[in-house]
Amino acid sequence: TQLLEQSPQFLSIQEGENLTVYCNSSSVFSSLQWYRQEPGEGPVLLVTVVTGGEVKKLKRLTFQFGDARKDSSLHITAAQPGDTGLYLCAGAGSSNTGKLIFGQGTTLQVKP
Amino acid sequence: DAGVTQSPTHLIKTRGQHVTLRCSPISGHKSVSWYQQVLGQGPQFIFQYYEKEERGRGNFPDRFSARQFPNYSSELNVNALLLGDSALYLCASSSEPRTTLKFGPGTRLLVL
């Protein structure tokens, strides 16, 4: 059974601080996605990483896929209150379906 | 262009009842996936349909069933509701099974 462990589960920081969220598994994934979800809404895709060792940047967000394609991290620089939300990582297996395995999520609160 | 739409937005049922949730995919998308998100957890895969056929099924009991119609909309049915079925039910559409998912806002089901 493929599992994704996210850490930390909760994070409360002050505006301007940096943070890193980790997503780890013992399984290899063909790709890994990061989503952000706000209350009352569905997850919104932030990025997809496919190649081991890949690094992608989205403004103040930096995403990295581990060399072995088993883990990933999300780093936010100078967090802002608008970054508040639930961050989810999700791995895609090698089956023909589009089934995603989600981590349990990291709830981020950025205080002004 | 309209996103994925789901109805109803909220629903309250009692144990033992059954429920039908509806999803309309983005125009042109032929694949629909259903996920269950219990409070404090990441989404869990329930079903995927593509071209009206089931392409994948998650680890859910037979009380859960779904179908996809010729216009690619979909219904998720849950029979004999249990308290533990209380969750946000997310529908996601994609052009094909392994392409990027777009999530709807979800239906929040409360079972009393």
Interface residues (C-beta under 8 A of the other chain):
Chain A: L4 Q6 G40 E41 G42 P43 V44 L45 T48 L88 A90 A92 S95 N96 T97 G98 K99 L100 I101 F102 G103 Q104 G105
Chain B: V4 S31 S33 Y35 G40 Q41 G42 P43 Q44 F45 Q48 R55 G56 G58 L90 A92 S94 E96 P97 R98 T99 T100 L101 K102 F103 G104 P105 G106
